[in-house]
Amino acid sequence: MAAPGVPTLPSATRRPAGALGTFWGSTIGKKVVMAVSGLIMVGFVVGHVFGNLLVFRGAEQMNHYAAFLKSTGGLLWAVRGVLLASLVLHVVAAVQLTAAQRAARPAAYHRRDPQVSTIASRTIRWGGGLLLAFIIFHLLHFTLGTVHPRFSETDVYSNIVVGFSDWRVSAFYILAMAGLGLHLYHGAWSSLRTLGLHRASAAPLKRRLVLLLAVAVWLGFTAIPVAVLAGLVR
């Protein structure tokens, strides 16, 4: 409450930081942040899988694509900055929402309704942890090259072939891509629902569009290490 004789500012003229703090502090605010940041990363993933599939067209096409990305300079770093911010906000919001949910309901439900629950929804948190570990490894492996056995700044095609020639690395990627598919299936649908872009349905498990997206991304990414191990890409 304001002191006597000191006028209070109308809500429309209060400092944005206060409004943003209130928004972030609410459950719906965190869910909206998760939804928006998640959709930003979905857009990146779709573009990324199309770019990576150029490996099937040979070294020249793959390396030309990688060189083009590097030539964009500041734009590339701006995109990376947006993605990093989206990832951090997504993870922090998820952790805080999970903590708040557990505090509000210490005892988990004994039974879930199979009509509204899927494997993807039940493993969303475990899948998120797996994907976070994968992202860190992926950056060290193919972006920075610190854990790559023979990393090249210019020959991205060779990096892919050499990197996936180790079956243990390929197995981890394949497992992570399965987690990504499940995460996309539930996460993209939840994001659209949170933002009001998807109406409530009498058949909540019929998510044809997000199912198609999840399967396409999973197949696209998984096909690359499998092809390298099978000797189709070499």
HUQUIPE-V386215 format. One record per residue. N is the residue number from 1. RES is the residue in one small letter. PHI is phi in degrees with one decimal (none if undefined). BURIAL is + if it has 16 or more other C-alpha atoms within 10 Angstrom, else -. D_FIRST is the distance of its C-alpha to the first C-alpha in Angstrom with 1 decimal. Layout:
n=N res=RES phi=PHI burial=BURIAL d_first=D_FIRST
n=N res=RES phi=PHI burial=BURIAL d_first=D_FIRST
//
This chain:
n=1 res=m phi=none burial=- d_first=0.0
n=2 res=a phi=-73.3 burial=- d_first=3.8
n=3 res=a phi=-68.1 burial=- d_first=6.6
n=4 res=p phi=-57.0 burial=- d_first=9.1
n=5 res=g phi=84.2 burial=- d_first=11.5
n=6 res=v phi=-105.9 burial=- d_first=10.0
n=7 res=p phi=-69.0 burial=- d_first=10.3
n=8 res=t phi=-93.5 burial=- d_first=8.8
n=9 res=l phi=-77.7 burial=- d_first=11.7
n=10 res=p phi=-59.5 burial=- d_first=13.5
n=11 res=s phi=-59.9 burial=- d_first=14.0
n=12 res=a phi=-70.4 burial=- d_first=17.6
n=13 res=t phi=-109.3 burial=- d_first=17.0
n=14 res=r phi=-70.1 burial=- d_first=14.8
n=15 res=r phi=-62.9 burial=- d_first=16.9
n=16 res=p phi=-56.8 burial=- d_first=19.5
n=17 res=a phi=-59.1 burial=- d_first=19.0
n=18 res=g phi=-66.9 burial=- d_first=15.7
n=19 res=a phi=-65.5 burial=- d_first=17.3
n=20 res=l phi=-65.8 burial=- d_first=20.4
n=21 res=g phi=-63.6 burial=- d_first=18.7
n=22 res=t phi=-65.0 burial=- d_first=17.2
n=23 res=f phi=-61.7 burial=- d_first=20.7
n=24 res=w phi=-64.6 burial=+ d_first=22.5
n=25 res=g phi=-73.2 burial=- d_first=20.5
n=26 res=s phi=-91.0 burial=- d_first=21.5
n=27 res=t phi=-63.6 burial=- d_first=25.0
n=28 res=i phi=-65.2 burial=- d_first=25.9
n=29 res=g phi=-61.5 burial=+ d_first=24.9
n=30 res=k phi=-64.2 burial=+ d_first=27.2
n=31 res=k phi=-66.2 burial=+ d_first=29.9
n=32 res=v phi=-65.8 burial=+ d_first=29.9
n=33 res=v phi=-61.2 burial=+ d_first=30.2
n=34 res=m phi=-61.6 burial=+ d_first=33.0
n=35 res=a phi=-64.9 burial=+ d_first=34.7
n=36 res=v phi=-66.0 burial=+ d_first=34.6
n=37 res=s phi=-63.9 burial=+ d_first=35.7
n=38 res=g phi=-64.4 burial=+ d_first=38.3
n=39 res=l phi=-67.0 burial=+ d_first=39.8
n=40 res=i phi=-61.0 burial=- d_first=40.0
n=41 res=m phi=-70.5 burial=+ d_first=42.0
n=42 res=v phi=-62.3 burial=+ d_first=44.1
n=43 res=g phi=-58.7 burial=- d_first=45.1
n=44 res=f phi=-64.3 burial=- d_first=46.2
n=45 res=v phi=-60.7 burial=+ d_first=48.1
n=46 res=v phi=-62.7 burial=- d_first=50.1
n=47 res=g phi=-64.1 burial=- d_first=51.0
n=48 res=h phi=-66.5 burial=- d_first=51.8
n=49 res=v phi=-68.6 burial=+ d_first=54.2
n=50 res=f phi=-63.4 burial=- d_first=56.1
n=51 res=g phi=-64.6 burial=- d_first=56.5
n=52 res=n phi=-66.2 burial=+ d_first=57.7
n=53 res=l phi=-68.5 burial=- d_first=60.3
n=54 res=l phi=-64.4 burial=+ d_first=62.1
n=55 res=v phi=-59.4 burial=+ d_first=63.6
n=56 res=f phi=-75.5 burial=+ d_first=66.1
n=57 res=r phi=-97.8 burial=- d_first=67.4
n=58 res=g phi=108.1 burial=- d_first=68.4
n=59 res=a phi=-64.1 burial=+ d_first=67.5
n=60 res=e phi=-62.1 burial=- d_first=67.8
n=61 res=q phi=-65.8 burial=- d_first=65.3
n=62 res=m phi=-65.3 burial=+ d_first=62.8
n=63 res=n phi=-69.7 burial=+ d_first=63.0
n=64 res=h phi=-64.9 burial=+ d_first=62.9
n=65 res=y phi=-63.3 burial=+ d_first=59.7
n=66 res=a phi=-63.9 burial=+ d_first=58.2
n=67 res=a phi=-65.7 burial=- d_first=59.4
n=68 res=f phi=-61.5 burial=- d_first=57.8
n=69 res=l phi=-60.2 burial=- d_first=54.4
n=70 res=k phi=-66.0 burial=- d_first=54.7
n=71 res=s phi=-70.9 burial=- d_first=55.8
n=72 res=t phi=-74.8 burial=- d_first=52.5
n=73 res=g phi=56.6 burial=- d_first=51.0
n=74 res=g phi=-61.0 burial=- d_first=47.5
n=75 res=l phi=-64.0 burial=- d_first=47.0
n=76 res=l phi=-60.7 burial=- d_first=48.0
n=77 res=w phi=-68.9 burial=- d_first=45.5
n=78 res=a phi=-65.2 burial=- d_first=42.7
n=79 res=v phi=-62.7 burial=- d_first=43.5
n=80 res=r phi=-61.9 burial=- d_first=43.6
n=81 res=g phi=-63.8 burial=- d_first=40.1
n=82 res=v phi=-64.0 burial=- d_first=38.7
n=83 res=l phi=-65.5 burial=+ d_first=40.5
n=84 res=l phi=-63.5 burial=- d_first=39.3
n=85 res=a phi=-62.1 burial=- d_first=35.6
n=86 res=s phi=-63.8 burial=+ d_first=36.2
n=87 res=l phi=-63.8 burial=+ d_first=37.8
n=88 res=v phi=-62.5 burial=- d_first=35.1
n=89 res=l phi=-63.0 burial=+ d_first=32.3
n=90 res=h phi=-63.5 burial=+ d_first=34.5
n=91 res=v phi=-68.6 burial=+ d_first=35.3
n=92 res=v phi=-63.3 burial=- d_first=31.8
n=93 res=a phi=-62.3 burial=+ d_first=30.3
n=94 res=a phi=-63.6 burial=+ d_first=33.3
n=95 res=v phi=-63.2 burial=- d_first=32.9
n=96 res=q phi=-68.4 burial=- d_first=29.2
n=97 res=l phi=-66.1 burial=+ d_first=29.8
n=98 res=t phi=-64.4 burial=- d_first=32.8
n=99 res=a phi=-63.2 burial=- d_first=30.9
n=100 res=a phi=-66.5 burial=- d_first=28.1
n=101 res=q phi=-66.0 burial=- d_first=30.9
n=102 res=r phi=-68.7 burial=- d_first=32.8
n=103 res=a phi=-68.3 burial=- d_first=29.9
n=104 res=a phi=-77.7 burial=- d_first=29.2
n=105 res=r phi=-138.6 burial=- d_first=33.0
n=106 res=p phi=-57.2 burial=- d_first=34.8
n=107 res=a phi=-96.1 burial=- d_first=38.1
n=108 res=a phi=-72.5 burial=- d_first=39.6
n=109 res=y phi=-63.3 burial=- d_first=41.1
n=110 res=h phi=-74.6 burial=- d_first=44.7
n=111 res=r phi=-144.2 burial=- d_first=45.9
n=112 res=r phi=-111.2 burial=- d_first=45.1
n=113 res=d phi=-78.8 burial=- d_first=46.2
n=114 res=p phi=-65.5 burial=- d_first=49.0
n=115 res=q phi=-74.5 burial=- d_first=48.4
n=116 res=v phi=-123.0 burial=- d_first=45.0
n=117 res=s phi=-112.0 burial=- d_first=45.4
n=118 res=t phi=-126.0 burial=+ d_first=47.6
n=119 res=i phi=-58.1 burial=- d_first=48.8
n=120 res=a phi=-62.4 burial=+ d_first=46.7
n=121 res=s phi=-71.9 burial=+ d_first=43.5
n=122 res=r phi=-76.3 burial=- d_first=44.4
n=123 res=t phi=-111.4 burial=- d_first=45.2
n=124 res=i phi=-59.1 burial=+ d_first=42.5
n=125 res=r phi=-74.4 burial=- d_first=40.8
n=126 res=w phi=-62.8 burial=- d_first=44.2
n=127 res=g phi=-63.2 burial=+ d_first=45.3
n=128 res=g phi=-62.8 burial=+ d_first=42.3
n=129 res=g phi=-63.9 burial=- d_first=43.1
n=130 res=l phi=-62.1 burial=+ d_first=46.7
n=131 res=l phi=-67.1 burial=+ d_first=45.9
n=132 res=l phi=-63.5 burial=- d_first=43.7
n=133 res=a phi=-63.3 burial=- d_first=46.6
n=134 res=f phi=-65.0 burial=+ d_first=49.0
n=135 res=i phi=-59.8 burial=- d_first=47.0
n=136 res=i phi=-61.9 burial=- d_first=47.1
n=137 res=f phi=-65.0 burial=+ d_first=50.8
n=138 res=h phi=-60.5 burial=+ d_first=51.5
n=139 res=l phi=-65.1 burial=- d_first=50.0
n=140 res=l phi=-67.7 burial=- d_first=52.0
n=141 res=h phi=-82.7 burial=+ d_first=55.1
n=142 res=f phi=-105.5 burial=+ d_first=55.4
n=143 res=t phi=-98.5 burial=+ d_first=53.0
n=144 res=l phi=-90.6 burial=- d_first=53.3
n=145 res=g phi=76.4 burial=+ d_first=56.5
n=146 res=t phi=-71.8 burial=- d_first=55.9
n=147 res=v phi=-115.0 burial=- d_first=57.1
n=148 res=h phi=-92.9 burial=+ d_first=59.7
n=149 res=p phi=-68.0 burial=- d_first=63.3
n=150 res=r phi=-149.9 burial=- d_first=64.5
n=151 res=f phi=-83.3 burial=+ d_first=61.7
n=152 res=s phi=-125.5 burial=- d_first=62.5
n=153 res=e phi=-72.1 burial=- d_first=60.2
n=154 res=t phi=-113.5 burial=- d_first=62.4
n=155 res=d phi=-97.5 burial=+ d_first=64.1
n=156 res=v phi=-67.4 burial=+ d_first=61.4
n=157 res=y phi=-58.2 burial=+ d_first=64.1
n=158 res=s phi=-63.8 burial=+ d_first=65.7
n=159 res=n phi=-56.9 burial=+ d_first=62.3
n=160 res=i phi=-66.6 burial=+ d_first=61.9
n=161 res=v phi=-64.0 burial=+ d_first=65.5
n=162 res=v phi=-65.9 burial=+ d_first=65.5
n=163 res=g phi=-62.0 burial=+ d_first=62.1
n=164 res=f phi=-85.8 burial=+ d_first=62.8
n=165 res=s phi=-70.5 burial=+ d_first=66.3
n=166 res=d phi=-83.2 burial=- d_first=64.8
n=167 res=w phi=-62.2 burial=- d_first=64.6
n=168 res=r phi=-68.4 burial=- d_first=61.8
n=169 res=v phi=-65.2 burial=- d_first=59.6
n=170 res=s phi=-62.2 burial=+ d_first=60.5
n=171 res=a phi=-62.4 burial=- d_first=59.8
n=172 res=f phi=-65.9 burial=- d_first=56.3
n=173 res=y phi=-63.5 burial=+ d_first=55.7
n=174 res=i phi=-62.9 burial=+ d_first=57.2
n=175 res=l phi=-61.8 burial=- d_first=55.0
n=176 res=a phi=-63.8 burial=+ d_first=51.9
n=177 res=m phi=-69.8 burial=+ d_first=52.9
n=178 res=a phi=-64.9 burial=+ d_first=53.2
n=179 res=g phi=-64.1 burial=+ d_first=49.6
n=180 res=l phi=-64.2 burial=+ d_first=48.5
n=181 res=g phi=-60.2 burial=+ d_first=50.2
n=182 res=l phi=-65.1 burial=+ d_first=48.4
n=183 res=h phi=-64.6 burial=+ d_first=45.1
n=184 res=l phi=-64.9 burial=+ d_first=45.7
n=185 res=y phi=-59.1 burial=+ d_first=46.8
n=186 res=h phi=-84.4 burial=+ d_first=43.7
n=187 res=g phi=-67.1 burial=+ d_first=41.1
n=188 res=a phi=-64.5 burial=+ d_first=42.1
n=189 res=w phi=-63.6 burial=+ d_first=42.1
n=190 res=s phi=-63.3 burial=+ d_first=38.7
n=191 res=s phi=-63.5 burial=+ d_first=37.3
n=192 res=l phi=-63.6 burial=+ d_first=38.7
n=193 res=r phi=-65.9 burial=- d_first=37.3
n=194 res=t phi=-60.5 burial=+ d_first=33.8
n=195 res=l phi=-86.4 burial=- d_first=33.9
n=196 res=g phi=74.3 burial=- d_first=35.4
n=197 res=l phi=-93.5 burial=- d_first=38.8
n=198 res=h phi=-134.2 burial=- d_first=40.8
n=199 res=r phi=-77.0 burial=- d_first=40.9
n=200 res=a phi=-61.5 burial=- d_first=41.1
n=201 res=s phi=-125.6 burial=- d_first=44.8
n=202 res=a phi=-73.2 burial=- d_first=46.9
n=203 res=a phi=-124.2 burial=- d_first=48.6
n=204 res=p phi=-63.2 burial=- d_first=45.9
n=205 res=l phi=-87.6 burial=- d_first=48.5
n=206 res=k phi=-87.2 burial=- d_first=50.3
n=207 res=r phi=-113.9 burial=- d_first=48.6
n=208 res=r phi=-62.3 burial=- d_first=51.7
n=209 res=l phi=-66.2 burial=- d_first=50.1
n=210 res=v phi=-70.5 burial=+ d_first=48.2
n=211 res=l phi=-65.1 burial=+ d_first=51.2
n=212 res=l phi=-62.1 burial=- d_first=53.4
n=213 res=l phi=-61.3 burial=+ d_first=51.0
n=214 res=a phi=-62.2 burial=+ d_first=50.8
n=215 res=v phi=-66.5 burial=+ d_first=54.6
n=216 res=a phi=-63.7 burial=- d_first=55.4
n=217 res=v phi=-65.8 burial=+ d_first=53.2
n=218 res=w phi=-60.5 burial=+ d_first=54.5
n=219 res=l phi=-64.2 burial=+ d_first=58.1
n=220 res=g phi=-60.9 burial=+ d_first=57.8
n=221 res=f phi=-72.2 burial=+ d_first=56.4
n=222 res=t phi=-69.3 burial=+ d_first=58.6
n=223 res=a phi=-60.5 burial=- d_first=61.8
n=224 res=i phi=-71.0 burial=+ d_first=61.7
n=225 res=p phi=-64.0 burial=+ d_first=62.1
n=226 res=v phi=-64.1 burial=+ d_first=64.4
n=227 res=a phi=-64.8 burial=+ d_first=66.6
n=228 res=v phi=-66.9 burial=+ d_first=66.8
n=229 res=l phi=-63.5 burial=+ d_first=67.8
n=230 res=a phi=-82.9 burial=- d_first=70.3
n=231 res=g phi=81.6 burial=- d_first=71.8
n=232 res=l phi=-78.4 burial=- d_first=71.0
n=233 res=v phi=-119.5 burial=+ d_first=68.9
n=234 res=r phi=-154.2 burial=+ d_first=70.6
//
